[in-house]
């Protein structure tokens, strides 16, 4: 997407669910993390607000309802209590939001943080595309944020779902580009 334009003062990069215990299932060769790390560095150099969103739960999982199929399973196997971002991604000045559901907005202070910083454009990278990326894009779009999905910094366990979302679903609410396209827009 060569015509992509970004105002760094009004744009945030959301890096979602890039945490140990998740990335290992989607990035066998390390290329996804390397590409996303480069994108984070370019965004930081351009002055974008960097927001990391991670999923996590308190001891005993008080946030998990037995009616929630996905998170009840996570509770039953004891995962994601000590959620840790992938090493080397975040810096102390970055915002870290902990969520207890699939989407990044539901039950978090993400919208308040973005609006308090004058953000109106979201660049989305995340794991999994059919989970956090889809849910966050839909909610963000409904909140009137301009959204950009970075297709090669997103991953999904279902290749058909990934392709359908990137080519048929996301373009209705977002620009879809790659990390090189975002980096090029930041250096214009």
MOMOLIN-V11101 format. One record per residue. N is the residue number from 0. PSI is psi in degrees with one decimal (NA if undefined). Layout:
# MOMOLIN-V11101
{{N PSI} {N PSI}}
This chain:
# MOMOLIN-V11101
{{0 91.9} {1 -19.6} {2 9.5} {3 128.8} {4 134.9} {5 134.5} {6 107.1} {7 -33.3} {8 -20.6} {9 11.4} {10 138.5} {11 140.7} {12 119.1} {13 117.4} {14 110.3} {15 127.9} {16 26.7} {17 80.0} {18 155.3} {19 145.8} {20 -15.4} {21 -51.8} {22 -32.6} {23 -27.0} {24 -12.7} {25 -8.7} {26 68.3} {27 -33.1} {28 -0.2} {29 -2.0} {30 -34.5} {31 -47.9} {32 -40.2} {33 -43.6} {34 -42.7} {35 -36.8} {36 -43.6} {37 -40.6} {38 -43.5} {39 -44.0} {40 -42.3} {41 -41.9} {42 -42.7} {43 -43.4} {44 -31.8} {45 -7.5} {46 14.6} {47 150.4} {48 128.7} {49 127.2} {50 123.2} {51 131.7} {52 128.1} {53 152.7} {54 136.4} {55 161.8} {56 152.3} {57 162.3} {58 133.4} {59 -6.1} {60 52.0} {61 -16.0} {62 -9.0} {63 118.9} {64 144.4} {65 -15.7} {66 -12.4} {67 103.8} {68 -48.8} {69 -50.8} {70 -24.3} {71 -37.1} {72 -44.5} {73 -41.2} {74 -42.9} {75 -26.0} {76 1.0} {77 35.7} {78 158.3} {79 24.7} {80 -44.1} {81 65.1} {82 130.8} {83 132.2} {84 154.1} {85 132.0} {86 142.4} {87 -4.1} {88 -52.0} {89 149.6} {90 161.8} {91 -26.3} {92 -10.3} {93 149.6} {94 136.6} {95 123.6} {96 129.8} {97 127.5} {98 159.3} {99 9.9} {100 -176.3} {101 -49.4} {102 154.2} {103 -19.8} {104 -37.8} {105 118.2} {106 14.0} {107 175.2} {108 19.2} {109 -49.5} {110 -41.7} {111 -44.1} {112 -44.8} {113 -49.2} {114 -37.1} {115 -22.7} {116 12.2} {117 25.3} {118 131.0} {119 -2.3} {120 131.3} {121 129.1} {122 119.7} {123 129.1} {124 134.8} {125 167.2} {126 117.2} {127 152.5} {128 -42.8} {129 -2.0} {130 -97.2} {131 -39.2} {132 -49.7} {133 -49.3} {134 -41.8} {135 -40.0} {136 -48.3} {137 -46.8} {138 -44.2} {139 -42.4} {140 -41.5} {141 -24.0} {142 6.7} {143 26.8} {144 143.9} {145 126.7} {146 142.3} {147 126.8} {148 130.0} {149 95.4} {150 -36.2} {151 8.4} {152 19.3} {153 151.2} {154 151.9} {155 148.7} {156 -12.3} {157 106.7} {158 -36.9} {159 -41.2} {160 -43.4} {161 -49.0} {162 -44.6} {163 -43.8} {164 -45.8} {165 -33.3} {166 -28.9} {167 -32.5} {168 -56.1} {169 -38.7} {170 -15.6} {171 -21.8} {172 -5.0} {173 159.6} {174 140.6} {175 124.2} {176 -170.2} {177 175.4} {178 -38.1} {179 -38.0} {180 -40.3} {181 -45.2} {182 -41.1} {183 -40.7} {184 -28.9} {185 -17.9} {186 6.2} {187 NA}}
